[in-house]
Amino acid sequence: MPTYDYSCRSCKITFETKHRFNDPPNPCPKCGGRELDQVFDEPPLVFVKGEATTLGQLADRNTSKMGKYELEKNNNDQKKGDIKSSKPKEWWQKGGDATAKEINKMSEKQKSDYIRKGKK
């Protein structure tokens, strides 16, 4: 028979009882009351040996599953800096090559053109 947890509404105790699925629960062992609420606990945590527990382990596992060619290609791309962001930069993130001193010398029109075009 399965074990169930109940909380008594009258005396506020929590207790464990066994009964068949279709049978009503046993009365409260303290006060004998039948006004009970079933308590649902969290499911048990399951840990499978061999699963990646950290982000580094997950990355190592993924790269070990990739072919040697793909791994070398990715490493070379990272060294060269060829990997680009998939999201385009916003207009305010596009950097120009003007220094703060040069920007301070610009007129308002030159500043607005510099912001829009990114060129001096």
N, C-alpha and C positions, 0 to 999 in steps of 0.2 A: 504494500500500500504506500502511496506517496505521502510525503510529509508536507504540511502546510503551516504557515505562520499566520496567526490572527491577533488582532488587537481588540480588547474588550472596550466597548463604549462606556460602560458603567464605572469600572474601576481602573481603566486606562493601563492595564498591564498587557504585555505582549507575550504570547505563549505559542508553543509548537504542538501540533496534534497530527495524528495519522487517521485518515479515513479514505473510503473509496471516493472516486471522482463524483459520482452522482449522489452520494449520501450527504446529509447536512452536517455541518461541523459539530464537534463535541462542544458542550457548554464550557464556559469559563471555569477553570479549576479553582479560582479564588472566590468568586461571588456566585457562580452558577448561572450567570446571565447568558442570554442567547443573542444579544445584539452585538454582533462581531463584524469587524472589517478585516478582509484579507490583506495581509501585508506582502507586497512584492519587493523582494530584495533585488539588488543589481545582479546581473548574470556574472558568473565567475570569469575572471580574466584567464585567457588561454595563451600560453607562450609556447610557440613551437620552436624547438631547438633548430638552429640554423637560419632563422629569420634575421634579417638585418635589424639591429636595434638602434643604430645611429645613422645619420645622414652619410657619414663617411663610409660606413660599411655597405650601405645601399649603393653608393657611387662605385665602390670597388667591385661589388657584385655585378653591377650593370656593365662596367667596362670589361670585366673578365668574360662576360657573355658576348661582347662585341668581338668581331674578328680582329686579328692583329693589324691588318691593313687599316681598318677604320680607326683603331686606337692611335696608330702612328699618325694618320692623317689629321685627326683632331688635335693631337699634341703639337704637330707642326703648325697648324692653323693658329693655335693659341700663341705659340712663340712669335709668329709673324704678325699677329694682331689682325688676321683676316676675318675673324668672327665678328660680325656686326650685329648690332641690336636689331631685333625684328620690328621694334616700334620706332617710327620716325620721331625725331626730336620736335618739340614745340618751337614756335617762332622765338620765344624768349630764351630757349636753350641753345640755339644755334650761335656759336661763338664766332666773333670776328677777331681780328688780330690787332685791334687798337688798344692802347694802354689807357689807364685812367686819366693820365695827364693829357693825352691827345683828345679824349672824349670831352674833358672839361674845356678845352679850347674851341670845340665845335659850336656852331650856331645851332639854334633849335631845329632848323630845317635840316642841317647836316646830321644832327643826332637822330632825327626821325628817319632819314634815308638810311643811316647806318643800321638802325634797328631793323628796318624792313629788308634791306638788301644784304647786310652783313659786310659791307665794303666801306672803306673810307671815302 
